C-alpha cells in the first residue's frame, strides 16, 4: 500500500481481523522507535509502513471464508482451506483454466500440528494429491478378495471402522487393461504406480522399471523382502546397471526401502510367541528355524536365547533343534 498498491487483498475473516490489530501495533512501534532515535540524534531505519498505510490496506481487504471458491481474475479460481496453524491460517487452492485446460496448484505456508487446543486440525486440499495406479491384474483380483472378506478385518483399527470403502477412493485407479498400463509410461505428471511382483522378476513392473529406472526424477520404493539373485535385490543394492527384459538399464532413480511394511513378526515377537506356546506344557517342544537366510537366522539366535524366553534356537541347517533348558 505504501508503494501504491490499490487492488483487492484476499484473506480469511480471522486473518483480516488479526491484521487490523497486529499491523497497526507493529506500525505504531516502528514509528515510536524511529522518533525516539531521531530525538536522540542516532541513526535509524525508517519504518517499512506507518499507521496510515495500515488504514489504507484495510479498505482493500476482502474476507473469504474457508471452502468457498471465488474468481480472482478471469480464468483463475481460488479456495482457502484450513491450514490448522494459527487462527485464520489457510492453504490456497488455485484452479487456472487456459485454452480449455485446467491446472490445479496448491500453495501452503505453515501447516499446524494435529490435536492442538482451540485450533482445528489442518484440512488437506482436495484434488491435488497425486494419483495412484494399481497396475497389476493379480493385485486387482486380490483386492477383490479383500473386499469379499470384511469379516476378517481387524475391527480395532480406526481406519477399518471409519472408512466405508477401504479400496476405492478418488485418487486410486485400477488399470487391468494392457493398453492403460502402457499409457502410464507416456505420462509426465507425478503419479504412484503399484505394480507388485514379489521380487520384481516378472509382470508389468518390469516395463515400468525399463522406462523409469534411468530417470533421476523417479523413486523406486521397495516395501518387501527381496531375495538374493533377484532384480529386486539388485535394486536394493543399488547396482549401477540393471538387466531388464534383456536390456542394460542404468539405475539413476532414487531407491528407498521401507522395511517396516513387513507382515512378519520380528525376532522379539517370535520369542514371545514361543513363550506362549510353551506356557502350560511340561516340556518345551523342539523348534527349528526354517525361514530366512542363514545370516538372518544367525542374528536371531541371541534373541531366542534371552533369559526371558529360556529358548536356545538353532537354524535348520545344523539339523539340530532349538533346545529348552
NUMARMAR-472598 format. One line per field, with one value per residue (C-alpha): residue number from 1; residue in one letter; x, z, y. Coordinates in steps of 0.5 Angstrom, whole numbers, plus 500, padded with zeros to 3 digits. Layout:
<atoms>
num: [NUM;...]
residu: [A;...]
xx: [X;...]
zz: [Z;...]
yy: [Y;...]
</atoms>
This chain:
<atoms>
num: [1;2;3;4;5;6;7;8;9;10;11;12;13;14;15;16;17;18;19;20;21;22;23;24;25;26;27;28;29;30;31;32;33;34;35;36;37;38;39;40;41;42;43;44;45;46;47;48;49;50;51;52;53;54;55;56;57;58;59;60;61;62;63;64;65;66;67;68;69;70;71;72;73;74;75;76;77;78;79;80;81;82;83;84;85;86;87;88;89;90;91;92;93;94;95;96;97;98;99;100;101;102;103;104;105;106;107;108;109;110;111;112;113;114;115;116;117;118;119;120;121;122;123;124;125;126;127;128;129;130;131;132;133;134;135;136;137;138;139;140;141;142;143;144;145;146;147;148;149;150;151;152;153;154;155;156;157;158;159;160;161;162;163;164;165;166;167;168;169;170;171;172;173;174;175;176;177;178;179;180;181;182;183;184;185;186;187;188;189;190;191;192;193;194;195;196;197;198;199;200;201;202;203;204;205;206;207;208;209;210;211;212;213;214;215;216;217;218;219;220;221;222;223;224;225;226;227;228;229;230;231;232;233;234;235;236;237;238;239;240;241;242;243;244;245;246;247;248;249;250;251;252;253;254;255;256;257;258;259;260;261;262;263;264;265;266;267;268;269;270;271;272;273;274;275;276;277;278;279;280;281;282;283;284;285;286;287;288;289;290;291;292;293;294;295;296;297;298;299;300;301;302;303;304;305;306;307;308;309;310;311;312;313;314;315;316;317;318;319;320;321;322;323;324;325]
residu: [X;X;X;X;X;X;X;X;X;X;X;X;X;X;X;X;X;X;X;X;X;X;X;X;X;X;X;X;X;X;X;X;X;X;X;X;X;X;X;X;X;X;X;X;X;X;X;X;X;X;X;X;X;X;X;X;X;X;X;X;X;X;X;X;X;X;X;X;X;X;X;X;X;X;X;X;X;X;X;X;X;X;X;X;X;X;X;X;X;X;X;X;X;X;X;X;X;X;X;X;X;X;X;X;X;X;X;X;X;X;X;X;X;X;X;X;X;X;X;X;X;X;X;X;X;X;X;X;X;X;X;X;X;X;X;X;X;X;X;X;X;X;X;X;X;X;X;X;X;X;X;X;X;X;X;X;X;X;X;X;X;X;X;X;X;X;X;X;X;X;X;X;X;X;X;X;X;X;X;X;X;X;X;X;X;X;X;X;X;X;X;X;X;X;X;X;X;X;X;X;X;X;X;X;X;X;X;X;X;X;X;X;X;X;X;X;X;X;X;X;X;X;X;X;X;X;X;X;X;X;X;X;X;X;X;X;X;X;X;X;X;X;X;X;X;X;X;X;X;X;X;X;X;X;X;X;X;X;X;X;X;X;X;X;X;X;X;X;X;X;X;X;X;X;X;X;X;X;X;X;X;X;X;X;X;X;X;X;X;X;X;X;X;X;X;X;X;X;X;X;X;X;X;X;X;X;X;X;X;X;X;X;X;X;X;X;X;X;X;X;X;X;X;X;X]
xx: [500;506;508;502;498;491;487;484;487;484;485;480;476;480;487;483;482;488;492;488;491;497;500;497;501;507;507;506;512;516;514;516;523;524;522;526;532;531;531;537;541;542;542;535;532;525;519;517;510;506;499;496;499;495;489;489;491;484;480;482;482;476;475;473;471;474;472;468;471;472;474;481;481;478;481;483;479;482;479;482;483;484;492;491;497;494;487;485;491;490;493;491;488;488;485;488;484;487;486;480;485;485;491;491;496;496;500;501;506;506;502;500;500;494;491;492;487;482;485;482;487;489;485;488;487;483;484;492;494;498;494;495;495;494;498;497;491;493;493;487;484;487;484;477;478;480;473;469;472;471;470;477;479;482;476;480;483;481;481;477;472;472;472;466;470;477;480;476;477;478;486;486;486;486;489;487;488;495;493;492;498;503;500;502;510;508;505;510;506;507;504;505;505;504;506;508;511;515;522;521;522;516;510;508;513;519;516;516;523;525;522;523;530;534;531;533;527;523;524;523;520;522;517;518;524;528;531;539;540;533;532;529;535;540;536;536;544;543;547;549;546;540;539;531;528;535;537;542;539;543;540;539;533;533;532;528;527;521;523;517;512;514;508;513;514;520;525;523;515;517;521;514;510;515;514;506;507;511;506;503;507;511;517;518;518;524;524;528;529;527;525;530;537;543;546;539;538;545;543;536;540;541;534;532;537;535;533;526;525;529;530;536;535;539;538;535;542;545;540;539;533;532;533;530;534]
zz: [500;502;495;491;491;491;489;493;498;500;506;511;516;522;518;517;524;526;521;523;530;529;523;527;533;529;525;532;535;529;529;536;536;530;533;540;536;532;538;541;534;533;526;525;519;517;518;513;514;518;521;515;511;515;515;507;507;511;506;501;505;503;507;504;509;508;503;499;492;488;482;483;476;469;469;476;482;489;495;502;506;514;515;522;524;527;527;520;517;510;505;498;492;485;479;473;466;460;453;456;460;468;472;480;484;492;496;503;508;515;517;524;528;530;536;538;543;540;533;528;525;518;512;507;500;495;488;488;492;487;483;485;480;482;475;477;475;480;485;483;484;491;493;490;495;501;499;500;507;511;517;517;518;525;528;533;527;527;519;518;523;520;512;509;503;504;497;493;493;488;488;486;479;478;471;469;461;458;454;460;463;457;457;464;461;457;462;465;471;478;480;484;481;485;480;486;483;489;488;481;477;472;470;469;474;469;464;469;471;464;463;469;473;469;471;477;478;480;486;486;493;496;501;502;503;496;496;493;486;484;481;487;491;486;486;494;493;488;483;477;472;472;467;465;459;456;456;461;464;468;475;476;480;488;491;498;502;508;512;517;512;513;515;519;527;529;533;540;538;535;542;546;541;544;551;550;546;552;557;561;558;562;557;551;544;540;535;528;525;517;515;512;510;514;516;519;523;526;528;531;536;541;542;542;548;552;559;558;554;556;549;545;538;532;525;521;517;523;524;531;534;539;546;552;559]
yy: [500;505;504;505;498;499;493;488;484;477;473;469;473;472;474;480;482;480;484;490;490;487;491;497;495;494;500;504;501;502;510;511;507;512;518;516;515;521;526;523;524;517;513;510;506;509;505;500;502;507;507;511;505;500;504;504;497;495;499;494;487;482;477;470;464;457;452;458;459;465;468;472;474;471;464;464;461;460;457;458;451;451;450;449;453;460;463;464;461;458;454;456;452;455;453;456;455;457;454;449;446;447;446;446;449;448;453;453;457;454;448;446;440;436;436;443;446;451;451;446;441;442;440;437;441;436;435;436;430;425;420;412;407;399;397;389;384;380;386;388;381;380;387;384;378;383;387;380;379;384;379;378;385;388;392;395;399;406;406;400;403;410;409;406;403;402;400;405;413;419;418;411;408;400;399;392;393;393;399;403;400;402;409;410;410;416;421;426;428;426;419;413;406;400;394;389;383;380;381;385;379;379;383;390;392;390;395;401;400;399;406;409;407;411;418;421;424;418;414;406;404;397;395;388;383;382;375;374;374;378;384;387;385;389;395;395;394;400;397;402;398;393;388;389;385;383;391;394;400;405;406;413;413;414;408;408;401;401;395;397;394;387;383;378;378;381;377;379;378;371;370;372;367;361;363;363;356;353;356;351;345;340;341;346;342;343;349;349;356;354;361;367;367;364;371;373;366;367;374;371;366;371;374;367;365;371;370;372;366;361;358;356;356;353;354;348;347;345;339;340;343;349;347;349;349]
</atoms>
